[in-house]
């Protein structure tokens, strides 16, 4: 739906995208590299939202494991 360049310090490019389910970001990186005749790959991928779930409402791993352990001991 939307793509925005956040940083461009060649050879690295940081992009924010908003897309539908089923979009393959790794393939998109490859297509960008092909269009630039240079090749490209992902060095990182961070999902900030999925459906109604947002990064702001996410638990960090330590909190999740602690809550899981508390449930298992009840």
N, C-alpha and C positions, 0 to 999 in steps of 0.2 A: 504493500500500500504506500509505503513511504521509505525513503533512504536519505540519510544526511551524513555528510563528511564532517567528523569531529576534529580530527587531527591529520595532518599530512606532513610527515617527516620521513621522506623517502629513505630507505625502501619500505617503510611502514606506513600504513594508512589505517585510521580508526574510523569505523562507520557505525552509525546507529540505524537500525531498520525496524520497521513495523510491518509484519507480514502475516499471512494466513497460515493455518496449520498445513503441514505438508511441504512448506517451502524449505528447500535444502540450502542452507547458508554456505556449506562447504562447496557445493556446486556453483553457487553465485560467485564465490571468491575465485574459483577456477575460471569462470566465464569472464570476470573482470581482467584477470591476468592474460587470458587469450586475446581479449579486445585490445589490451595494451602491448601485445606481442612481447610479454616479459615473463609470463607464468606467475602464479600466485597461490598461496595456501594460507590457512588460518593458523595463527599463533595463539588465539584465544577466542572463546565464545561464551558470552554471558547472557542467559535468558533472564530478563527483568520482569516479564509478565507472561502468564499463560492462562487464558480464559479469565476467570475472576480472581486468580491468584496473582499477587504482586510481590515484588521484592521487599517492599516496606513491611509486609505482613509475614515474611518468611522467618523461620527460626534458624539460628546458626546450628551447626552440627552438634556442638557440646550441649546446648539447651535441649535439642531434640533427643539426644541419647539419654540425658538425665530424666526427661519426662517419660521416655520409654521404660527406663529402668524402674521409675516410680510406679508405673502402671503394672509392670510385671511382678512387683513385690507385694501388691495389694491382694 
